[in-house]
Amino acid sequence: MSKKSTKLTFSVTEEMQELLGNCKKEFFDDQNTSEMIRELLLAGFRSLDEQEQAKTDSEESA
């Protein structure tokens, strides 16, 4: 991650709050919430890229 960062503020629904709390306890107990959010966002972006690549690959092979 780059050394320069930007603050971002967003609202979290009750459902998301519960999911984040559970995720923090289970996977990110040793990290602060900001680091957890950064890692979850990056994982989501990677997943989207992989899905898009798989879609492109399947269209090219059809």
CYANA upper distance limits for C-alpha pairs under 8 A (distance plus 0.5 A):
 12 VAL  CA     16 MET  CA      6.39
 12 VAL  CA     17 GLN  CA      6.64
 13 THR  CA     17 GLN  CA      6.60
 14 GLU  CA     18 GLU  CA      6.83
 15 GLU  CA     19 LEU  CA      6.86
 16 MET  CA     20 LEU  CA      6.45
 17 GLN  CA     21 GLY  CA      6.55
 18 GLU  CA     22 ASN  CA      6.70
 19 LEU  CA     23 CYS  CA      6.57
 20 LEU  CA     24 LYS  CA      6.49
 21 GLY  CA     25 LYS  CA      6.82
 22 ASN  CA     26 GLU  CA      6.60
 23 CYS  CA     27 PHE  CA      6.10
 23 CYS  CA     28 PHE  CA      7.20
 24 LYS  CA     28 PHE  CA      5.04
 24 LYS  CA     29 ASP  CA      5.95
 24 LYS  CA     33 THR  CA      7.90
 24 LYS  CA     36 MET  CA      7.71
 25 LYS  CA     29 ASP  CA      5.59
 28 PHE  CA     32 ASN  CA      8.10
 28 PHE  CA     36 MET  CA      6.76
 31 GLN  CA     35 GLU  CA      6.79
 31 GLN  CA     36 MET  CA      7.05
 32 ASN  CA     36 MET  CA      6.89
 33 THR  CA     37 ILE  CA      6.68
 34 SER  CA     38 ARG  CA      6.74
 35 GLU  CA     39 GLU  CA      6.68
 36 MET  CA     40 LEU  CA      6.62
 37 ILE  CA     41 LEU  CA      6.58
 38 ARG  CA     42 LEU  CA      6.72
 39 GLU  CA     43 ALA  CA      6.62
 40 LEU  CA     44 GLY  CA      6.66
 41 LEU  CA     45 PHE  CA      6.68
 42 LEU  CA     46 ARG  CA      6.64
 43 ALA  CA     47 SER  CA      6.64
 44 GLY  CA     48 LEU  CA      6.74
 45 PHE  CA     49 ASP  CA      6.77
 46 ARG  CA     50 GLU  CA      6.67
 47 SER  CA     51 GLN  CA      6.65
 48 LEU  CA     52 GLU  CA      6.62
 49 ASP  CA     53 GLN  CA      6.59
 50 GLU  CA     54 ALA  CA      6.59
 51 GLN  CA     55 LYS  CA      6.65
 52 GLU  CA     56 THR  CA      6.66
 53 GLN  CA     57 ASP  CA      6.53
 54 ALA  CA     58 SER  CA      6.62
 55 LYS  CA     59 GLU  CA      6.71
 56 THR  CA     60 GLU  CA      6.67
 57 ASP  CA     61 SER  CA      6.78
 58 SER  CA     62 ALA  CA      6.75
